[in-house]
Amino acid sequence: ATQVSWHAKGIRSRYPALHEWLKKRMGTWDGCVLVASFAAFEALRFVVAEFGYSRTVNPHSINFASNGISFVIAIVSSFVLEGTQAFGKVFSWHPLWRFL
C-alpha cells in the first residue's frame, strides 16, 4: 500500500460518533437492505436507459457517462469516509495487477 506522509482527516477522525453509527450498520440487516436497494437501483438503470436511447445518441456514451458517474461517486465517498488515508487503498497497484 502507498504511504502518504500527510493526510486529511476523514469521518473516523472528524466525527467519531457518525463513524460508529455507520460502522454498526455495516454487515447488519440494515446493511443488507442497503445493498439490496443499490442492486435494485442498478437494475432500474437499464430500464431507465431504454428511454434515453435514440438514433441521435450514441449508446456507448450513455453507458460511459453512467459508469463514470458511478466511479466518481465511489471515489468521493471513499475519501469522504476515510480522508486521504484512503489514497493507499484506492490507488494500490497490487490488486489491479492481480486482476489483470
C-alpha positions as CSV (number, residue, x, y, z in Angstrom):
1,A,0.0,0.0,0.0
2,T,1.2,3.5,-0.8
3,Q,2.0,5.6,2.3
4,V,1.0,9.2,2.4
5,S,3.1,11.5,4.7
6,W,0.2,14.0,5.1
7,H,-3.4,13.2,5.4
8,A,-6.7,15.0,5.8
9,K,-9.0,13.6,8.5
10,G,-11.9,11.5,7.4
11,I,-15.2,10.8,9.1
12,R,-13.4,8.4,11.5
13,S,-11.3,11.2,12.9
14,R,-13.6,14.2,12.5
15,Y,-16.9,12.7,13.5
16,P,-16.3,9.6,15.6
17,A,-20.0,9.3,16.6
18,L,-21.1,9.3,13.0
19,H,-18.4,6.8,12.0
20,E,-19.5,4.4,14.8
21,W,-23.1,4.8,13.7
22,L,-22.2,3.8,10.2
23,K,-19.9,1.1,11.3
24,K,-22.6,-0.6,13.4
25,R,-24.8,-0.8,10.4
26,M,-22.3,-2.5,8.2
27,G,-22.9,-6.2,8.0
28,T,-26.2,-5.9,9.7
29,W,-29.8,-6.2,8.4
30,D,-29.7,-2.5,7.6
31,G,-26.5,-3.1,5.5
32,C,-28.3,-5.9,3.6
33,V,-31.2,-3.7,2.9
34,L,-28.8,-1.0,1.6
35,V,-27.1,-3.5,-0.7
36,A,-30.4,-4.8,-1.9
37,S,-31.6,-1.3,-2.7
38,F,-28.4,-0.4,-4.5
39,A,-28.9,-3.6,-6.6
40,A,-32.5,-2.6,-7.4
41,F,-31.4,0.9,-8.4
42,E,-28.7,-0.6,-10.6
43,A,-31.2,-2.9,-12.3
44,L,-33.6,0.1,-12.8
45,R,-30.7,1.9,-14.5
46,F,-31.1,-0.4,-17.5
47,V,-34.9,0.2,-17.6
48,V,-34.5,4.0,-17.5
49,A,-31.6,3.8,-20.0
50,E,-34.0,2.4,-22.6
51,F,-35.8,5.8,-22.7
52,G,-32.5,7.6,-23.2
53,Y,-31.6,5.8,-26.4
54,S,-32.4,7.4,-29.6
55,R,-30.9,7.5,-33.1
56,T,-29.0,10.7,-32.4
57,V,-27.4,9.5,-29.1
58,N,-24.5,7.0,-29.1
59,P,-25.5,4.1,-26.7
60,H,-21.9,3.8,-25.6
61,S,-21.8,7.4,-24.4
62,I,-24.8,6.7,-22.1
63,N,-23.0,3.7,-20.6
64,F,-19.7,5.6,-20.3
65,A,-21.5,8.5,-18.5
66,S,-23.4,6.3,-16.1
67,N,-20.3,4.2,-15.2
68,G,-18.1,7.4,-15.0
69,I,-20.6,9.0,-12.6
70,S,-20.7,5.8,-10.5
71,F,-16.9,5.7,-10.4
72,V,-16.7,9.4,-9.3
73,I,-19.3,8.8,-6.5
74,A,-17.3,5.7,-5.3
75,I,-14.0,7.7,-5.2
76,V,-15.6,10.7,-3.5
77,S,-17.4,8.6,-0.9
78,S,-14.1,6.7,-0.2
79,F,-12.2,10.0,0.5
80,V,-15.1,11.4,2.5
81,L,-15.3,8.4,4.8
82,E,-11.6,7.7,5.2
83,G,-9.9,11.0,4.3
84,T,-6.7,10.9,2.4
85,Q,-5.8,7.7,4.2
86,A,-7.9,6.0,1.6
87,F,-5.3,7.0,-1.0
88,G,-3.2,3.9,-0.4
89,K,-6.3,1.7,-0.7
90,V,-7.8,3.3,-3.7
91,F,-4.6,3.7,-5.8
92,S,-3.0,0.4,-4.9
93,W,-1.4,-1.3,-7.9
94,H,-1.2,-4.8,-6.3
95,P,-5.0,-5.6,-6.7
96,L,-5.0,-4.1,-10.2
97,W,-2.0,-6.2,-11.2
98,R,-3.6,-9.3,-9.7
99,F,-6.9,-8.6,-11.6
100,L,-5.0,-8.2,-14.9
